[in-house]
Amino acid sequence: MFRNQYDNDSSTWSPQGRIFQVEYASEAVKQGSAVVGLKSKDHAVLVAVKRSPNELASYQKKIIRIDDHMGIAMAGLTSDARVLSNYLRTEAMRSKMVYGRALPVGRAVNAIGDKAQTNTQEYGRRPYGVGLLVIGHDDTGPHLYEFNPSGIVSEYYAYSIGSRSQSARTNLERNFETFQDMSLKELIVQGLRSLRDTLQQGKQLDALNTSIGFVGKDNKMTILDGQDTQEYLDLLDEGEAMDTE
């Protein structure tokens, strides 16, 4: 791997105004399997491809519930995602105990953004090697945020991170204006359609490698794995069959 004198720690700037350790951490996000997030006026949805390290291992978890109104999906270093998810759970619990209300989604995402930014400014620390898509529903409606290792957080109508995620983003950019009035089922199927574009040739979405999470005005944060996802995979196949007729 190419190295230079400016990439030994995350607190050193290069003459070009770059922090190489942060860029390296962002590359770790691109190595993770893809995650797609999208929202309508009532719901926010996450769909993800799970990987198995080998034939003897189970599939790794991609979507984590934080609270009744919020959840995250990860791409990158799973152990870093676990640390950040535990931090978010602690903050959500603190909000309920101190203020008697659920933690606003925007405040939660900014909290982990601040935590990650500290690692890019203090000597001896390394950036988190994970990207997150955060969905939630609060008093202002459904939300979808992206968090990256630099500490920057952004809100989106739809987004994708992870390996080959640009293919999914192309599909999302083409159709995001139609998402607002979609039902929950339609939104999930649209997410699966974008997720399928990230797969390598010859690979397919199935009940083993697909994970779905959603939250909404009348829905607590729900995660579907295994056979629970088959209903939506069948709807995806039916839609494709109708398009080819």
N, C-alpha and C positions, 0 to 999 in steps of 0.2 A: 504494500500500500504506500502511496505517495505521502511523505511526511515533510514538514517544514518547521522552522523555528518558532512559529506562532501558534502551534496546535498542542502545546504541552499542557495547557490548562484552559479553563473556560473564562478566565478573567483577562486574557491577553488579546488585544486587537491586532489585526494585521494592518499593513499600510493601506490596504484596499477597503478598510472598514468592515472586515468580516471577523466573526468569532467561529473558528473552525470546529471547536468541540460541540457547539450548538448545531452546526450543520451536520456533523457526524451523527448526533442523536436523531436528527430528522431523517437521516438515511435508515436508521433502525426502524422507524415507523413504516417506511416503504417496504421493509422486509416482512412485515406482518401480513396475515391474510386480510382480505378486504372487509370493510364495514361500510354500510350505507345508512344514512339517516335522512328522513324527510318528514314534513309536517303539513297538516291541513289546518283549517280554522278551529277544529275541535280536538285533534289528536296529533301526537308525535310518535314516530315509529323508527325502530332500529332493526336492521337485518344484517346478519354476519355469516361468513363462512368459517367453520371451525376446522382446525387441522389436528391430525393425529401424528405424534412423533414417529411412530412405527406401528406395525400391524398388531403388536401386543399391547399397545397403550390405548387408553380412552381418548376421546376428543377433548381438546382444551376448551375451557369456558371462555366465551367472548363477551357476554353481556352480564352485567352485575347490577342488581337492585340496590339502590342507596337508601331510598325511603319510599313511602306509598306514592309519592308524587314525582319521583325522579329515578333515573337509571343511567348507566354509562355502557358504552362499548369501546373496546380497546384494539389497538394495532401497534405491535412492537413488543417491548420487554414486559412479559406478564407480571413479573415480580414488582416492577415499578408501578404498574397499574394497581396491584393489590395494596401498595402503600398509599397511593392517592385515594383509592376507594375507601380505605379505612379512615383516612383523614376526613373525607366528605361525610361519612356516616357519623363521625364524632361531631362535626359541625352541625349536621342536621338534628342530632339528638340535643345538642346544646341550645339550638334555637327553640326547640319545643319546651325544654325545661326552663329557660330563662325568659323567653318572650311569649310562650304559649301558642306558637304558630309554626307552620312549616317554613323551612328555610327557602327564601326566594331563589329561583333557579339561577338568575343572573349573578346574585351575590355569591352563590356556591361556586360557580365557575370562576369568577374573579378571585376567589380565595385560593383556589389551586393554581391559578395563573400567577398570583403573587408569590406563592410558595415555590413555584418552578423558577420564577425570575431571580429569586435569591440565589439559586444554584448557578446562575450565569454571571454573578457579580462578585462572589466571595471565593477567594483562593482556596484550593483543596477540595472543592466540591465538584460534582459532575452533573450535567443536565439529566433530567429524566428521559430515558430512552423509550418513551411511549407516547402515542397520540390517542386522544379520547374524543368520541362524540357523546355529548351529554344531552339527553332529552328530559323534559319535565313539564309539568303543568302547574301554574299558580294563578294568582288573582288576575294576571294580565293575559292569561291564555296559554297555549302550548308553546314550547320553545325548543330549538335545536342549536346547540353550541358546539364549536370545535375548539379543542385545546391542543397546542403543540409544544414541544420541548423548550421553545424560546420563552414561554410564558405568555405568549399572545393568545387571546381568546376572541373568537368571532362568532356572530350569530348568523344562521343561514336559513333559507327556506328548504334547502336540500343540500347534502354534501356527502362525500365519500373519502375515506382514507385507507391506506394500506396498499398492498401489492396490486398493480394494474388498476388502480382506482380511477385513473383518468378516463378509462372506458366507461365507467359508471357515471362519472361527472358529465360526460358528453350527453348521455341519455337523460340525465336529470336536468341539464340546462335546456334541453329541447322541450321538456314537458312540464317544468315546475309550475308554470302559470295555471295548469289544470288541477293542481293538487289541492287547492283551497277548499273546493266543494266536494272532494271525494269522501266516501264512507271509509270506515276503518279497514274493511276488507279490501277495498279498491286500493287504498294507500299501501297496504302490506304487499299486495300483488305487484304494484308498481315498483316498490322497493326491491322485491325479488327479481323482477325483470332487469333492473339496473345491476343488481348484484351478480346475476348470471353472466353479464358482459365481462366481468373481471376474471372469470375462470379460464384456465388453460384449455387448449383444444383437447377434446375427448373427455373432459370432466363435466359432471352434472351436479346440480343441486339435488340432494335427497334428504330424507329424514334424519340421517346420521350426522351430516355435515352442515346443517342449516340451523341457525338460531334466530329467533324473532322476539323482539321486545316492544311493548307499546304502553302509552299512558295517555289519558285524556280527561275531559271534563267529568265524565261518568265512569271512568276506568282507572283503578289504581294501577301502579306499575306492575306489569305482568310479563313474564318471560316464558316463552314456549320453546321446548327442545324435544328431540326425538319424534315420536309419532304424533305429538300435538301439532307439529308443523305440517303434517301431511295434507291437511285440508287446504291450506294455502298453496302448497306446491301443486295440488290437483287443479286449483283454480288457475294457476299460472299456465299449466299445460293445456287446460280447456281454452283459455284465451288465445294461446298460440295456435291451437288447432282451428279456431274460428277465423283467425287472421289469414291462414293459408287456404281456406276454402274459397 
